[in-house]
Amino acid sequence: MRVHFLGVRGSTPAPGAHYLSYGGHTSSVALSRGDEAPRLILDAGTGIRHATELLGGAPFVGDVLLTHLHWDHVHGLPFFAGANRADAHTIVRLPVQRAGDSALETLARGFSPPHFPVRPDQLTGRWTFESLEPGNLEIGDFRVMVREIPHKGGRTYGFRIEDASSSVAYLPDHRPNLDGPGPEGIGEYHEAALDLASGVDLLIHDAQLLAEEVAAESGYGHAAAEYAVALAHRAGCARVMLFHHKPDRTDEQLDALAQRFIGDHRVALAREGEVVEL
């Protein structure tokens, strides 16, 4: 499996000279098999625009899985040029809504006039919108585990994706202390997170906060970098990429965060444009 980090920032894009090294686009990760074009994309933040560059001029034909519907995970969707063309076919799957609204109508609440010029079903190409339940499904050569995890402001999922030889867990927005303070006071290691992360080759996890920021800021729905690393160790992950960087955390500050884990070979900070081979 090849993991393409298209956007690694959280909450809002972060343009400017202080954010060039790690990147300013919001959450999106593409998965491919070797040199093949990606057919599975996780989240559609502004980083999804980069997915077009990976298609070699071909249309996108595949699935986009949305962990939840906050702006930083959906706003790139209409600007994904590889999908917004006549010969493309995109299946967008998003968390099933407890109110019973369809996937299309749920997405269209913030993606139609007057908020946006067109509705999702008015984009060019063939688009399919489906509600996604927690459970297991197969998408092409990938097996996907879907679990609900605590966040804030709408139903939120984490994903575990496996192929014949590798595995990755993706939990970009996670508020673990909603289930209690846990042993270190920064969040509980609850069953859903452990199920998703257990033994994976790569854990991609929310690291918007620092441990000392949790008391004041976890109410926004995020985890500390220290929690992500501890979860990786408890779950037996081979590697963990810290993700969903705080929008005002500069390159220099992210370098300082990396120094906190300098002795741990499992830990790295995700950078926009980075490709990880599993």
Summary of the structure (lengths in Angstrom):
residues: 278
radius of gyration: 17.5
end to end distance: 5.2
largest distance: 52.5
contacts: 999
relative contact order: 0.16
helix: 24%
strand: 27%
